[in-house]
Amino acid sequence: MNRREFITLVSGGAATWPFAADAQQAERKRRIAVLMAWSEANQEYRSWVNTFLQGLAQLGWVDGRNVQIDVHWGEGDRERIQTFAKQIVDTQPDVVFASTTPVTAALQRETHTIPIVFVIVADPVGAGFVAGLSHPGGNITGFVNIEPATAGKWLELLKDIAPQIRRAAMMYNPDTAPGGGRFFLGPFETAARSLAIDPLTAPVHDDREIEAAVVSLGREHTGVVLASDAFMAVHQRTVTATAIRNNVPVIGADIPGFVKGGGLLSYGANFPDIFRRAVSYVDQILRGAIPQDLPVEVPTKYQLIINLKTGRTLGLTVPQSRLATADELIE
């Protein structure tokens, strides 16, 4: 081999090295961990996750091809959620997609470096996840599902449909509700005073306490507002069944499936829309963005759902004004 051939060979080989390195980098499979607070058995929750996965695929992130996506379900159990949080952090994914306050808190206890994108967190500042909505300031950002003032709207809607109530109780689990339940209480109590309703609280921790609270409230002709709470979402069937037996009108906040399962009505953010919007943040992080540069966003779509059959069972007549504004009516 003469000198000219040797130089050409080396030069040609060196020219291919950057391209080979780029190709290897492009082919590196990224990892996304998903931790949901709820039960996988619930079809609606699964549909939200599917919405998220489909959104990623539309942006080029296909599970099994260029990304590995591991989905975990907390089943509404704090210990199970914490166990999954530790396992997820141990695997060092590129980004974690988290639902609800308890899940985000569990992950935060395990890492302050891995990027986390949350959804369905009511008070990320109060929970200590972010320094502020516009400037999160750390490894966590995401999409809130509700604002405190919504508690007043819940009570207003309940009073419209059940005008006979003179008392109303906010039901929540102090261990899982935003701010231990305090997040909603101020607006709830303010709305109660303006509606001439006596505000009460009904903290619960299990099905037995839920049943006892609803039975007691039924004797006093009291309405119930369910706080936006992962625990209440998991135990909603106990609420609906006991409420109907005891003639208690209940508004299920934004608890998914609550109205279709027999609850009277619900009002809250459109969750599929939130999951769709969250895809963009996960995509940006996989492409190099950092959470502290992505502001926390608030809901842009809300929905009101009313179960007319449950209303008739409870002896209630839904006003025409609410029928006209409802996004969905269940017969």
Secondary structure, 3 states (H helix, E strand, C coil): CCHHHHHHHHHHHHHHHHHHHHHHHHHCCEEEEEEECCCCCCHHHHHHHHHHHHHHHHCCCCECCCEEEEEEECCCCHHHHHHHHHHHHHCCCCEEEEECHHHHHHHHHHCCCCCEEEEEECCCCCCCCCCCCCCCCCCEEEEECCCCCHHHHHHHHHHHHCCCCCEEEEEECCCCCHHHHHHHHHHHHHHHHHCCCEEEEEECCCHHHHHHHHHHHHHCCEEEEECCCHHHHHCHHHHHHHHHHCCCCEECCCCCCCCCCCCCEEEEECHHHHHHHHHHHHHHHHCCCCHHHCCCECCCCEEEEEEHHHHHHCCCCCCHHHHHHCCEEEC
